[in-house]
Amino acid sequence: MRATSRFKNIIKSDKPVVVDFYADWCQPCKQIQPVLCELKSNFKQSIRVLKVNVDYNPNIANQFQVKSIPTVMVFKSGDLQWSKEGLILLPELTGVVNQYLAD
């Protein structure tokens, strides 16, 4: 299955899917990794966390108009709900996820 098709299937989930658009060479991207790990640990099975390397998946990044990295997006039922470029801290991302868990 092509990466784009697989990505579309994953974001169709009825639970929030947090997507991190990153690149291996990006230093700020590396700072988001512990935030995502803690977020996943806190929410366990209630959410899904997905990392998309923009160097290997440019079509997905272009489709969602990712202009800079890191960019974190939240999808639910295939729809983009929220997006932010740059560093994000755990309290903000937790608040965003809680908002879409309540829907």
N, C-alpha and C positions, 0 to 999 in steps of 0.2 A: 504494500500500500504506500502510495506517495505521501511524503511528509505533510503536504497541504491537506490532503483528504483526512489523514489521521488527526491533524490538528483540529479540523472542523468537527470531526466526530467527538473529540474530547471536550471541546467548549460547548457542545450541545447538552452537557450535563445539567440536571436540575439543581445541583448544588453549585455554589460559587467555584469558579476556576480562576485562580490567581496565576497570571502569566508574566514571567520575567523575561523581557527581551534583553539580551546581553551579548558580550563577546569576551573571549578568553583574555584578550589583551587589555581590556577596560578595567582600570583600577577601581573606579567607583562601583562598577558591577560586582566586584569581589566583596565589597562592603555590604551589599544587600543579601548575600548568601546566608549569613547567620540570622538575619531578620526573617528570611523565608523559612529557615529550618525551625526557628522558634514558633513562628506562626503555625506551621504544619503540626508541630508538637502540641500546641495549645488547642487546636481545633480538631485534631485527629482525623476521623473519617467524615467530618462535616464539610470539608473543602478538598479541593485538589490543587496542587501546586505544580506548575509546568514551567520549565525553562526552555527558551527558544534562542538558540545561538544564531544571531543575525548573519554571521559569515557563512554558515551552512544552510540557512533557510531564508535567503533574501526575499523569496516570493511571499512568504508569510509576513515578514516585516513590512514589505511594500504594500501589501493588501490592507494592513492596518495602519498605514502611514506613520510608521515608526521613523522619526527623523533624528533622534538622538538616543543614546543609551547611557545608563539603564533607563528603560521604560517598563513600568509595571501596569498591567491591565487586569481588570476583573470582568469575567464573562459569566453569564447565567442563561441557561437555555439557548445558547448560541448567540446571544446578544451582548455587545459591549456595554457594560454598565458604568465603568469608571476607568480612568487612565491618568497616569502621572509620569512625567519625565524627571529624571534625576533621583537623588537619594531619597529614600523613604524610611521613616523610623517605625518601629513595631507598634507604638500606640496609635498612630494614624492608620496604618494598614489594618490593625485589629478593628478599629472603628468602622472602616469601610466594609470589611468582611461581615461584621455583625449586622450592618445595615441590610446586606443582601441575604443573610441567613433568615432574617425576620420576614422577608417578602414571601 
